[in-house]
């Protein structure tokens, strides 16, 4: 919000900022673009009339991945209670192989304001399940492809 905050982020090695707020919630976002690589992905919190979707969460995680290529990223929302902790937990689930419960425990230890809504935690579990099934299907596809290849070879010998 001010130069002290900007200096604090710089001193702590932050190169990117992922804001999850609306422009009304974070009118200072334009100032930050002069100092950091910034992305703004609006995610709804408990005050919105609609709920967060898995596609919105994935979009935020994709943008976080892009920002992470440039170094450390500060994930920001208005209160740091629902949206930014949820995105950080999603990052831990997708990239550090944590379960949603492990990610929640970790974040509650490092950021005691963490308090995502139950419906937001359901999305985190959905993300985790999709990640596990995707890996399962990829592994099984490779196995089946190899098996079919060997079977074709055996049939051609006979």
N, C-alpha and C positions, 0 to 999 in steps of 0.2 A: 504494500500500500504506500510505502514511503521509501526513501533512499536507505534507511537503516535495514529494512526488510530485504531490499535488493542486495545490499552488501552482505547481510547474513547468509543469504542463499549462495552468493558467489564464494564467500569464504569457506562454505561447507561443500564446495565442489559441485553445485547444482548447475547443469548445463541446459536442462529442458524443464518445461512446466506443462503438465497436463491439467487443464482446468475442466471441471465437470459441472460448472455453474452456468446459468444464463447470464447474459450481459447485464441484466438488472441486478443480479446477485453479486457480480464481480465487475464493476465499472472500471477497475484499474488494469484490466487485462491488456489494453493497448499499450500502456507504459511498459509492461514487462517484455513485449516483443522487441524492444530496443536492446534488451540485455540477455535474453534467453531464447532458445528455440521453443516456441509455444504452439500448443494445439488446444482447441476448445471443443469438447464433445459434451453437449448438454445431456445429462442424465437426470431423470426425475427423482425426487426424494419424497418423503411422506406428505409434503404439502401440495404435491401435484395431483391433478384429477385422474391421471393415468399412472400405471405402474411401469417399472423398469422391465424391459424385455431382454431375453437372452441375446438377441441381435444387437441391441444397444450396448450391452455389456461386452460382447465380442468386439464391437467397433472401438470401444474405449481401450480394450486390451491390444488390439491391432495398432492403434495410435501410440500406445505406451511402448510397444515393441519398436516402432519407428523412432521414437524419441530416445529410447535406450541405446540405440546405435551411436548416439552422440555423447553418451556418458550418463551420469546420474540425473534422475528426474524427480521433481517434486510433484506429487499428485495432490491436487487441490480441489476442495469443495467448500461450501460456505461454513459448515460447522466441523467438518472432519469426523463425523459420527457415522454416517451411512454410506455415502457414495464413494468417497476416496478410500476408506478402509475396504469396501467391497471390491473395488478395482485392484487394490493391492493384494487382497486375498486371492482374487482370480489369477493374478500374475503368479503368486506362489503355487497355486494349484496347477497351472499350465506349465510353468517353467522350472519349478523346484520339486515337482512330484509329491507335493503335500496333499493330504486329504483336506476337505473343507474344514473339518474339526481342527486339524493341526494348524491350518492357516489362520483360523479364528483365534485359537489359543495364542499363537505367536503374535498376532497383531494386537490382541488385548494386553499382552505383556509389554510390547514396545510402544503402544499408543492406547492408554487406558480409557480414552473417550470412545473407542470403537464400540458401536452398538447398531449393527445393521438390523433391519426389520426381518421378521421370519420369512416373508415372501422374497426378500432379497437373498436370504440364505438358501432358499429353495433353488434359486437360479444358480447359485454357486455349486450346489450339489448336481444340478443338471449339467453344468459345464464340466464338472469332474467326471460324471458318468459318460458324457459324450467323448471326453478325452480317452477314457479307458476303453470304450467300445471301438473307437477309431483305431487305437493301437491293436486291439484284439483282431479286428477285421483285416488290418494291414498284415499282421503276422500270419493269420490264417490264409489270406490270399496268396502270400509268398509260398506257404506250405502247399496249398492246393495246386498252384501253378507248377511247382516242382514235381508234385505227385503225378499230375496229369502228364507232364513231360516224360517222366519215367514210364508211366503206363503206356503212352503212345510208342515209346521206344520198344517196350516189351511186346506190344501187339504187332509191331512191324517185324520183329524177329520171328514170331510164330508164323 
